[in-house]
Amino acid sequence: MKKKMWLFVAVPVLLLVMGSMVKSPVRELSLKKSAWRMGVALYSFNRFPFSISLEKAKAAGVKYVEGFDFHKMGSDFGDKAMTDLSPSEAKTVKMLLRDKELKMKSMYVGTAQTEADWRKAFELAKSLKVQYLVTEPKREHWDLVDELAGEFRIKVALHQHSREAGSIYWHPDSVLSAIKNHPNFGACGDLGHWVRSGLDPVESLKKLDGHLMSLHLKDLDAYGQSAKDRMVGEGIVDFEAVVAELGRQGFDGEVYVECEHNMEDNLKDVRHAVTFFDSLSP
């Protein structure tokens, strides 16, 4: 009788343990390239009006774009910058995105300097149904921006321009410092700016594990301030290692191609970056 009771208890426990053992392969399968979304940062097409930049993004073969608040929107919008759009013009932006079957989940904010500016930025993001802002607020604005993010339910991804550009966020450690005690903050990693700051992109990604919301994709020819942009895959960034690290983290955000060379005619470069990075995904 005792032997039968032991089997009655042990068999379910054994099945439970065996079930837990097969969870790891399932997690690995979930980290396929479909776990993250390829997009284009519209800054790549900053020489063109908004509607043309969407046409180029569509031609690059992506479904996601990242806007930027100082984009000159073109004659259809009275040559306004995105930050100055009226509610009715914001509706037109959403219509243009819908017509091109594109989604603008994020917007880079580079013009906000005051409390009023930040509130205006969040109000615009809400009207555009943007889910998070990519930005670099001053230290004295951390609490303010975090509070507004909570109020509007719009997250903030701290972007990382290079040390050369004077960004206080050039190193992942400074990003982590800002994220601490600010629950609405995350990170937008930038492979090219890390290289320009002399940082290893993969090691930088590792530091931001658990906080990474999106990634700006670019390549450079060397480490350091004098580095020049290159076609993605033709520079020094180890993209296979980048993809492996994103997979290890279970990253499920947006990967935005951001081309900062051949600005007058760079669609071929952007399309190449999309295809190249997508081909590396497992």
C-alpha positions as CSV (number, residue, x, y, z in Angstrom):
1,M,0.0,0.0,0.0
2,K,2.9,2.4,0.9
3,K,4.5,1.6,-2.5
4,K,1.3,2.5,-4.4
5,M,1.0,5.7,-2.4
6,W,4.6,6.6,-3.3
7,L,3.8,6.1,-7.0
8,F,0.6,8.1,-6.7
9,V,2.6,11.1,-5.5
10,A,5.8,10.6,-7.4
11,V,4.4,10.2,-11.0
12,P,2.6,13.7,-11.1
13,V,5.7,15.3,-9.6
14,L,7.9,13.6,-12.3
15,L,5.6,14.8,-15.0
16,L,5.7,18.3,-13.7
17,V,9.5,18.3,-13.6
18,M,9.6,16.9,-17.2
19,G,7.2,19.6,-18.3
20,S,9.4,22.3,-16.9
21,M,12.4,20.9,-18.7
22,V,10.9,21.4,-22.1
23,K,10.2,25.1,-21.6
24,S,13.6,26.2,-22.7
25,P,13.4,25.1,-26.3
26,V,10.0,26.7,-26.6
27,R,11.5,30.0,-25.4
28,E,14.3,29.7,-28.0
29,L,11.8,29.1,-30.7
30,S,10.0,32.4,-29.7
31,L,13.2,34.3,-30.4
32,K,12.9,34.1,-34.2
33,K,13.3,37.2,-36.3
34,S,9.5,37.7,-36.1
35,A,10.0,38.5,-32.4
36,W,11.2,42.0,-33.4
37,R,10.0,44.4,-36.1
38,M,12.1,45.9,-38.9
39,G,11.5,49.6,-39.5
40,V,13.1,52.8,-40.8
41,A,13.9,55.9,-38.8
42,L,12.4,58.7,-41.0
43,Y,15.4,60.8,-40.2
44,S,17.1,58.7,-42.9
45,F,14.9,60.7,-45.4
46,N,15.0,64.0,-43.6
47,R,15.6,65.9,-46.9
48,F,12.1,65.0,-48.1
49,P,8.6,65.9,-47.0
50,F,6.7,63.5,-44.8
51,S,4.6,62.0,-47.5
52,I,7.7,61.3,-49.7
53,S,9.6,59.8,-46.7
54,L,6.7,57.4,-46.2
55,E,6.8,56.3,-49.8
56,K,10.6,55.6,-49.4
57,A,10.0,53.6,-46.2
58,K,7.3,51.6,-47.9
59,A,9.7,50.9,-50.8
60,A,12.3,49.7,-48.4
61,G,10.0,46.9,-47.4
62,V,9.2,47.7,-43.8
63,K,6.0,48.1,-41.8
64,Y,7.3,50.4,-39.1
65,V,8.7,53.9,-39.1
66,E,10.0,56.3,-36.4
67,G,9.1,59.9,-36.8
68,F,11.1,62.9,-35.5
69,D,9.6,66.1,-34.2
70,F,11.7,68.5,-36.3
71,H,10.8,66.9,-39.6
72,K,9.8,69.6,-42.1
73,M,6.5,68.1,-43.2
74,G,6.2,69.8,-46.6
75,S,3.8,72.1,-48.4
76,D,0.8,69.9,-47.6
77,F,1.3,70.9,-44.0
78,G,2.2,74.5,-44.6
79,D,5.9,73.6,-44.3
80,K,5.4,73.1,-40.5
81,A,7.7,70.9,-38.4
82,M,6.0,67.9,-37.0
83,T,6.1,69.4,-33.5
84,D,3.8,72.2,-34.6
85,L,1.0,70.0,-36.2
86,S,-2.5,70.9,-35.3
87,P,-5.0,68.1,-34.2
88,S,-6.5,68.1,-37.7
89,E,-3.1,67.8,-39.3
90,A,-2.2,65.0,-36.9
91,K,-5.3,63.1,-38.3
92,T,-3.9,63.7,-41.8
93,V,-0.6,62.1,-40.7
94,K,-2.4,59.1,-39.4
95,M,-4.3,58.8,-42.7
96,L,-1.1,58.9,-44.7
97,L,0.4,56.2,-42.5
98,R,-2.7,54.1,-42.9
99,D,-2.7,54.5,-46.7
100,K,0.9,53.3,-46.8
101,E,0.1,50.4,-44.4
102,L,2.8,51.7,-42.0
103,K,2.8,52.1,-38.2
104,M,4.6,54.9,-36.4
105,K,5.1,53.4,-32.9
106,S,7.8,55.9,-31.9
107,M,8.8,59.5,-32.4
108,Y,12.2,61.1,-31.7
109,V,11.9,64.3,-29.7
110,G,14.8,66.6,-30.1
111,T,13.4,70.1,-29.6
112,A,11.9,70.0,-26.1
113,Q,13.6,72.4,-23.7
114,T,11.0,73.4,-21.2
115,E,8.1,71.9,-19.3
116,A,5.7,73.3,-21.8
117,D,7.7,71.8,-24.7
118,W,7.6,68.4,-23.1
119,R,3.9,68.5,-22.5
120,K,3.4,69.6,-26.1
121,A,5.5,66.6,-27.2
122,F,3.4,64.1,-25.2
123,E,0.2,65.7,-26.4
124,L,1.3,65.3,-30.1
125,A,2.4,61.7,-29.4
126,K,-1.0,60.9,-28.0
127,S,-2.8,62.5,-31.0
128,L,-0.6,60.4,-33.3
129,K,-1.1,57.3,-31.2
130,V,2.7,57.0,-30.7
131,Q,3.5,54.4,-28.0
132,Y,6.9,55.7,-26.9
133,L,9.2,58.7,-27.4
134,V,12.9,58.4,-28.2
135,T,14.7,61.3,-26.7
136,E,17.5,62.6,-24.5
137,P,16.1,64.8,-21.7
138,K,18.3,66.9,-19.5
139,R,19.0,65.5,-16.0
140,E,16.8,68.2,-14.4
141,H,13.9,67.0,-16.6
142,W,14.1,63.3,-15.7
143,D,11.4,63.5,-13.0
144,L,9.2,65.7,-15.2
145,V,9.4,63.5,-18.3
146,D,8.9,60.4,-16.3
147,E,5.7,61.9,-14.7
148,L,4.4,63.0,-18.1
149,A,5.1,59.5,-19.5
150,G,3.0,58.1,-16.7
151,E,0.2,60.6,-17.2
152,F,0.0,60.0,-20.9
153,R,0.8,56.3,-20.7
154,I,3.5,56.8,-23.3
155,K,7.0,55.3,-22.5
156,V,10.3,57.0,-23.0
157,A,13.3,55.3,-24.7
158,L,16.5,57.1,-23.9
159,H,18.6,57.5,-27.1
160,Q,22.4,57.5,-27.1
161,H,24.1,60.0,-29.4
162,S,27.9,59.8,-29.3
163,R,30.3,61.2,-26.7
164,E,31.5,63.5,-29.6
165,A,28.1,64.9,-29.9
166,G,28.0,65.8,-26.2
167,S,25.3,63.4,-25.2
168,I,25.0,62.6,-21.5
169,Y,23.7,59.2,-22.6
170,W,26.7,58.1,-24.7
171,H,27.5,55.3,-22.3
172,P,25.0,52.6,-21.3
173,D,25.9,53.2,-17.6
174,S,24.5,56.7,-17.8
175,V,21.3,55.4,-19.4
176,L,21.0,52.9,-16.5
177,S,21.5,55.8,-14.0
178,A,18.6,57.7,-15.6
179,I,16.4,54.6,-15.7
180,K,16.8,54.0,-12.0
181,N,13.8,55.3,-10.1
182,H,12.1,56.3,-13.4
183,P,9.7,53.4,-14.2
184,N,8.6,54.8,-17.5
185,F,12.2,55.0,-18.9
186,G,13.8,52.4,-21.2
187,A,16.5,52.5,-23.8
188,C,17.0,53.0,-27.5
189,G,20.4,51.6,-28.4
190,D,22.3,53.0,-31.3
191,L,25.0,50.7,-32.8
192,G,26.7,53.5,-34.8
193,H,26.9,56.0,-32.0
194,W,28.3,53.4,-29.6
195,V,31.1,52.6,-32.1
196,R,31.8,56.3,-32.6
197,S,32.1,56.6,-28.8
198,G,34.6,53.7,-28.8
199,L,32.2,51.2,-27.3
200,D,31.6,47.6,-28.3
201,P,28.0,47.4,-29.5
202,V,27.4,43.8,-28.2
203,E,28.8,44.7,-24.7
204,S,26.6,47.8,-24.7
205,L,23.6,45.7,-25.6
206,K,24.4,43.3,-22.7
207,K,24.5,46.2,-20.2
208,L,21.0,47.3,-21.3
209,D,19.5,43.8,-21.0
210,G,15.9,44.1,-19.8
211,H,15.6,47.8,-20.7
212,L,16.0,47.8,-24.5
213,M,12.9,49.1,-26.3
214,S,14.3,49.7,-29.7
215,L,17.5,49.8,-31.7
216,H,19.0,52.2,-34.3
217,L,20.8,50.2,-37.0
218,K,23.9,51.6,-38.7
219,D,27.5,50.6,-39.5
220,L,30.8,52.5,-39.4
221,D,34.3,52.0,-40.8
222,A,36.2,52.3,-37.6
223,Y,36.0,53.1,-33.8
224,G,36.3,56.7,-32.7
225,Q,35.2,60.2,-33.5
226,S,36.5,60.2,-37.1
227,A,34.5,57.1,-38.1
228,K,32.5,57.3,-41.3
229,D,29.2,55.7,-42.1
230,R,29.2,52.6,-44.2
231,M,26.6,50.4,-45.8
232,V,25.3,48.0,-43.1
233,G,27.5,44.9,-43.2
234,E,30.4,46.6,-44.8
235,G,31.8,48.2,-41.7
236,I,33.2,46.9,-38.4
237,V,30.0,46.1,-36.5
238,D,29.7,42.3,-35.8
239,F,26.0,42.0,-36.8
240,E,25.9,38.2,-36.2
241,A,26.9,38.8,-32.6
242,V,24.3,41.6,-32.3
243,V,21.6,39.3,-33.6
244,A,22.7,36.5,-31.2
245,E,22.6,38.9,-28.2
246,L,19.2,40.2,-29.2
247,G,18.0,36.6,-29.3
248,R,19.5,35.8,-26.0
249,Q,17.7,38.8,-24.4
250,G,14.4,37.9,-26.0
251,F,14.3,41.4,-27.6
252,D,10.9,42.1,-29.1
253,G,11.0,45.8,-30.0
254,E,11.7,47.7,-33.2
255,V,15.0,47.7,-35.2
256,Y,15.1,50.9,-37.1
257,V,17.5,51.4,-40.0
258,E,18.9,54.9,-39.7
259,C,21.0,55.9,-42.7
260,E,23.1,59.1,-42.2
261,H,25.0,59.1,-45.5
262,N,24.1,59.7,-49.2
263,M,21.2,61.6,-47.8
264,E,19.9,62.9,-51.1
265,D,19.6,59.3,-52.6
266,N,19.9,56.6,-50.0
267,L,16.9,54.4,-50.6
268,K,19.2,51.7,-52.0
269,D,21.3,51.8,-48.8
270,V,18.3,51.6,-46.5
271,R,16.8,48.7,-48.5
272,H,20.1,46.9,-48.3
273,A,20.3,47.4,-44.5
274,V,16.8,46.0,-44.1
275,T,17.5,42.9,-46.2
276,F,20.9,42.3,-44.8
277,F,19.9,42.4,-41.1
278,D,16.7,40.4,-41.8
279,S,18.8,37.7,-43.5
280,L,20.9,37.3,-40.3
281,S,18.0,36.6,-38.0
282,P,17.6,32.9,-37.1
